[in-house]
Amino acid sequence: MSIEKILSKLNNEFAIQGRLKFVAGSGDFVLAKVNSEQCQATIAIQGAQLLSWMPKDQQPVIWLSDDAKYIEGKAIRGGIPVCWPWFGAYTGNNDFPSHGFARTSLWNVIGTDKLGSGEVMLRLSLPHKEEHRQYWSHLTELELQIVLGSELRMSLITRNRGNESITLSQALHTYFTVSDISKVQITNLEQIEFIDALDDWQRKVEAAPIKINAEIDRIYQNTRPSCVIKDSGFQRQIKVTTERSASTVVWNPWIDKSSRLGDMGENGYLKMVCVESGNIAEHSVQIGSGEEHSLSVYYQIEPM
Ligand code: TA6
């Protein structure tokens, strides 16, 4: 089906007059564009990946690389990639895609709504597809619910439609925009054990709030329900609150890894930090036959 036909079908069924429409972006990627009195946002249908979110009178909250590539089946650098049904490299097969296949697959829009509060809700689903069987033979449905306003709420819901219990790891791999990484502190992860992916997966604890002046790649485990990204440059803090998430990843590639990645843009690492909420390693989730699991995050912007 042509991009024009796809957009016309989506707009007929799901557009919200004056708030939400579907357009073609770079590489003819289908994008949902939200423009309301509360915020502006962009969501790519590939991966159900939120690419931008800017509440009214705020600096952008979600970071997207200037060098992001829009190639079908390839991950877009930035936004909020959905890592599912595994986080990171797949143990046991290096040919399997890093962070799973959800973020590079085409999702279906299954619902849109203007809520009473003026927020815009989108519901997207990744149905079970034959092409995924090589990676994941289980009968599962994945739904992402996104509620956009002056705050952002996302729920990643896995429904086990198969006859056996499944185990998966997952994360909402959120790239946050910061004024300058040197002006950032991340609090409420102090004294929590983390896996240091840069030091042979050793488990460590740090007493002080996180400051970043080099590559960092930590998986905090058994986390508290919220942490805070304090940005003195923007004079704001971003409160990250989660439900049914036991792992928080803090990542910045810094200089060398950025050049290896090749799509972080000129000095992109100075303007972003990833704080990712999920269920990783020993906190992978087990979902019984006919059961479901919902991982939720909630982002609020507060003055500092
Ligand atoms: O978020 C932490 C991490 O697992 C890092 O190790 C780094 O690989 C990052 O994700 C980005 O992964 P990607 O596959 O998107 O390049």
Residues whose N, C-alpha, C, O or C-beta is under 5 A from the ligand:
A	BS01	TA6	G88 S98 D217 V249 W251
